[in-house]
Amino acid sequence: MSVILTENAAKEIQRVISEQQMSEGTMVRVGIAGGGCSGFKYNFGFEESADPANDHVVEHHGVKVAVDKKSALYLDGTTIDFYSGLERRGFVFENPNAVKSCGCGSSFSA
């Protein structure tokens, strides 16, 4: 399993954790669920712990990322970046397993 956070994404996550006064052990949970306009949608949130039996946990730029085993099949090789521009601002998923993505980038099919 390999989900990669860019340095920009890690900095933004650390900023949010600090600003929201979350605990020091807070990690990012990345996953997928059925839905969206292309079949699957990305889930992205914060958690304080992972389940060692069901989750893969990696660390990038000081941020731990947990992905459940089912989602890992569809997210392997995905890079998560943070974009901040005039026209939009947010996390961007670059998923090599996505056959088709929607226009907003929040859902995909594999």
C-alpha positions in Angstrom: 0.0 0.0 0.0 1.4 3.3 -0.9 -0.5 6.6 -0.5 1.9 9.5 -0.8 1.5 12.9 0.8 3.3 15.8 -0.8 5.1 18.3 1.4 2.4 20.9 0.7 -0.3 18.5 1.7 1.5 17.5 4.9 2.0 21.2 5.9 -1.7 21.9 5.4 -2.7 18.9 7.5 -0.3 19.9 10.2 -1.7 23.4 10.1 -5.3 22.1 10.5 -4.3 19.8 13.3 -2.6 22.6 15.2 -5.4 25.1 14.5 -8.1 22.7 15.6 -6.0 21.8 18.7 -6.2 18.1 17.8 -4.0 15.7 19.8 -0.4 15.1 18.9 -1.2 11.5 17.7 -3.8 12.6 15.2 -3.5 11.0 11.8 -5.2 11.3 8.5 -7.6 8.6 7.4 -7.9 8.2 3.6 -10.4 5.8 2.1 -13.0 5.2 -0.6 -16.8 4.6 -0.5 -19.3 3.9 -3.2 -20.9 7.0 -4.6 -20.1 10.2 -6.4 -20.7 10.7 -10.1 -18.1 8.2 -11.2 -18.6 5.2 -8.9 -16.3 5.8 -5.9 -15.7 8.9 -3.8 -12.7 9.7 -1.7 -13.0 9.9 2.1 -10.5 12.1 3.9 -10.6 12.9 7.7 -8.8 12.8 11.0 -8.5 10.0 13.6 -6.5 9.4 16.7 -5.8 5.8 16.2 -5.7 3.0 13.6 -6.7 -0.6 13.7 -3.4 -2.6 13.2 -5.4 -5.6 11.9 -7.3 -3.7 9.2 -5.2 -0.6 8.4 -2.0 0.2 6.6 -0.2 3.2 8.2 2.6 5.2 6.5 4.2 8.5 7.4 5.1 11.3 5.1 6.7 14.6 6.1 5.7 14.0 9.8 2.1 13.1 9.1 0.7 9.6 9.6 -1.7 8.3 7.0 -4.1 5.3 7.7 -5.8 3.4 4.8 -8.1 0.4 5.3 -7.2 -2.7 3.4 -10.2 -2.5 1.0 -9.5 1.1 0.1 -5.8 0.4 -0.3 -6.5 -1.8 -3.4 -7.9 1.3 -5.2 -5.6 3.9 -3.7 -2.2 2.2 -4.2 0.2 4.8 -5.7 -2.1 7.7 -5.1 -0.5 11.1 -4.4 -2.3 13.6 -2.3 -1.3 17.2 -2.8 -2.7 20.5 -1.5 -3.5 23.2 -4.1 -4.1 26.8 -3.2 -4.9 29.0 -6.1 -7.2 31.8 -7.1 -9.8 29.5 -8.7 -9.8 26.8 -6.0 -8.2 25.6 -2.8 -8.1 22.0 -1.4 -6.6 18.6 -1.5 -6.0 17.0 -4.9 -5.9 13.2 -5.4 -3.7 11.9 -8.3 -4.8 8.2 -8.5 -3.1 6.0 -11.1 -5.8 3.4 -10.7 -8.6 5.7 -11.7 -9.9 4.9 -15.2 -12.2 7.9 -15.2 -12.6 10.9 -12.8 -15.4 13.4 -12.5 -14.8 17.1 -13.3 -14.5 18.1 -9.7 -11.9 15.4 -8.8 -13.8 14.0 -5.8 -14.9 10.8 -7.4 -13.5 8.2 -9.8 -14.1 4.8 -11.4 -11.5 2.0 -11.4 
